[in-house]
C-alpha cells in the first residue's frame, strides 16, 4: 500500500488521488463496526439514538454533520469506549466535539502545517505495519520546543493523527506510533507536548492508538519517562521500549520498513 508524495513535502502523504487539501469528509476514518459482543445490533442502535437525543436536547450549540453531535458512527465509537454508558458517552462526546470545533481540527490542511512539517520531526509512514496499521513516526531529535511554536506543533500533531486515521484499512481500528529517540537530548525534551499528545488521544481519539514504540531510548530519556508515565493514564501500558532491530524484525517487512530504520 504505497502512499507517496513528491518532495519537498514528502512526509505529508496523500492517501488517494481524490484527497482534498482539507481534513474533511474525504479524509475521515473509514466506517468501522464497533458493536460490543455483549449487545446485539438493535440494542446498540437504541443506545446510539438515546445519546443522539440527549446531545440534541442538552447541547444544541454543538455542530452537526460529520464529527458532530448527530454523527451516529462517532456516537457508536464513543459508546464502545465508555462501555455503552449513555451518560458517560454524552459527557465525553460533548467535550470532544466542542474541542474539535474550538481547535478548528476540520480546517487543518497541508498548507496550514507545511512550515512545521518541513522540519521532518513527524510524519505518516508510506506503508502500513505488519498488523495493517497506519504508522505515525516522530523523530524526537528534530523537535526543539525552545525554537518551534508549540501551537504549530499541536496543529501538526492533530493533522497527522487525522491523516493516519484516514489511512485505516477496512476493518482496522488502530494506529501505531513510533518515537525514534536516537540522538535525543535535553534540548528535545518536552513534557508538556508529550502530555498534550496523550491527552488528545485519551479524550478525543479513544481506542485509536494501538501501541507506542520508544526506539533506542537514551539514558537521559528515562527520568523524563518517569515524570510523564503517571500523566499518560491507561496509555502508559501501550508503550514498549525497544531497539531498531525489533522494529525491523517485528513490525515491518523489508519492503515496508521506514528508511530511517534501515541503517
N, C-alpha and C positions, 0 to 999 in steps of 0.2 A: 504494500500500500504506500505509494510514493506521493508525497505532498510537498513539492518543492516550489520555491520562488527564487528567481534570479537575484543576484546582488543589485544594489547594496543592501537591500532589506531582506536578506536571505533567511533570517531566523523567524520572521513573522510570516508563516507559510499559508498560502491559500488552500482551502480544503476541497475546492472544486472549481470548475471554470465559471460557475454561476454565483460564486461567493461575492456578496456585495461588500462595499467598503465599510459598512456599519455592522456592529454586532446586533443584528436584528433577527427576524424570523428565519432567514436563510442560514443562520449560524447557531441556532439554538440546539441543545442536545436532542438527540432523537427520542421519540416517544418510547417510554420503557414500561414494561409491566412490573408494578411494584406491589402487587397484591400479597397480603400476608397469607401464609399457609394456614392460619387459624381462622380466616374469614373467606366466605365464598364471594364471588363477584357481586352478587346482589347486595350483600351486606356492606361491602366496600363502597359500592355506588351510593348507598344510603348515607354513609358517613361523609363521603365527598360532598353530597348535596347539603348535608347539615352544616358542614364547615363553610361552604359557599354562602349559605343563607345567613349565617352568623357574621361573616365578613361584610356582607352587603348591609346588614342591619346596623352593626356596631362600628363599621369603619368605611363609611360611604366615600370618604375623601380619597381612599386608595385608588390608584388607576386600575382600569380593567384591560382585558386583552391578554396578549402574551406576557407571561410572568406577572400578571395582575391578579386581583382578588377573585376573578371568576375563571382563572386558568385551572381547569379540572385536573390536568396532569400534574401541575405544580402542587395542587392541594393534595393529590393522592401520594405524591412523593413525601411531603411533609408529614402526612398521616403515618406513613410507614416509619419514618424517623421517630415519631412520637408514640410509636406502638399503638396507633389508632386511637389515641386520646383526642377527642374533639377539641376540648378546651385548650390543651397544650399546643395542639396544631394551630388553632386560631391565633394564639398569642405569638407563636414563633413565626407564622406567616405574616402577621401584621408587622412585626419588626423587620422581617426580611424584605417585604415588598416596599415598605416605607424607606428602608435603607437604599435599595436599588434606585428608587426614584430620586432621593436626595443626592446620591453619589453620581447619578447620571450614567449608570452602567450601560444602558442601551445606546448611549451616544458615543461610547468609546469606539475608536476606529484606528486603522493603521496610521493615518496621518496624525492623530492626537497623541500617539505614543512613539512616533518614529524616532525622535531625538534620543530618548532614554533607551529605546530598544537597540539603537546602533552601538551602545556600549558593549553589547553581547553578553550582558550579565544574566539574561534569562530568555528562554525561547522554547517553543514546542518542537520536539524532535520530528523528523520527517517520517518516521516509521513507528508502528505500534511495538510494544514489547512482546515477549513470547506468550503472554497471557491475554493478548488482544487489547491492551490498554494504551490509550494515548499517553505520551510521556512529556512532562514538563521538566526541563533541566535548568538548574540555577548554577552559574559559575560564580561562587562566592568571592573569589579573589578579584573579581571585577566590580564588586559592589563597594562603593565608598560613601557611606552616609554623611560624612563631613563635606562632601562635594556635591553629590546628587540631591536634587529636590525630593524630599520624602513624599510629597503629593504625587509627583510624576512616577515615583517607584510604585505607589499604590495603584495608580492607573494602569501601569504596565502589568502588574500582578493580576489585576482583575481581567484585563483584556486577554491575557494568556490563559487564565482559568477558563474563561468563556470559549476561547478558541480550542482548548484541549477537549472540553466537553462536547463541542460541536463535532469533533472527530470520533466520538464514540461509535463503534460498530453496532449494528442492530443486536440487541440482547445484552450488551455490555453496559455497566453502570459506573465504573470507577476509573480513575486515572492514577498514574504512577508519578511521584515526584522524586527527582534526583538532585541532591545538593552535592556538587563537586567541591570538596573542601581542600583540595590540593592548592598550596600557596596561600591559604587563609592566614591572615594576620590581624593584629589589633585594629588596624585601620579599617578592616572589613566587618568588624563585629557590630551587630545592630539588633539588640534585644527587642527594641521597640517594633521594628519591622517584622521580626520573626513572630512576635506575639500577634501583630496585626494579621499576618498571613493565616495563622491557625485559628484566630477568632473568626475571620471571614469564612473559612472552611467549616467551622463548627456551627456557626449561627445561620449562615446564608447559603452554604452549599453542603448540607449534611449528607453524609454517607457517599460522597463523591470521591473522596481520597482513599484509595485502596492501600497504599503503602508509601513510606518516605524512606529513601536511602541517603544516609550520610556517608559519603565516599572518602576514604583516606583522611579521616579527621585528625588534625594535628593535636598535639598536647594542649596547645593554647585554647582549643575549642572546648575542652572538657569542662572548665568552670562556667563557661557561658551556657553550656547544655544543662548543667546542674541548676542554674538560675531559671532557665527557660522551661525546663521539664514540668514543674508544677503548674505553669501557666497554660500549658497546652491541653489540659483536660484529658479526655479519653484518647486524643490523637497521639499522645506520647507513646501509647502502646503500638502505634503503627510504624514507629521509627526503627530502622535497622542500621546499625553501623557496619559497614562492610568495606571491602577493598575493590580496586578497579578490576581485579581478576574475577571477583564474584559477579560484578556487573556483566563482564564479558561472558562468563560461563552460564549464568543462571537467568539472565533477563533478556538477552538478545541472541540472534543468530549472527553469523559472520556478515551476512548481507545487510542486517538492520542495525548493527552496532553503531552508536554515535561516534563520529570521527574523533572526538576528543578523548575517547577511551580506547582507541586503537594502539596508541604508542605505549 
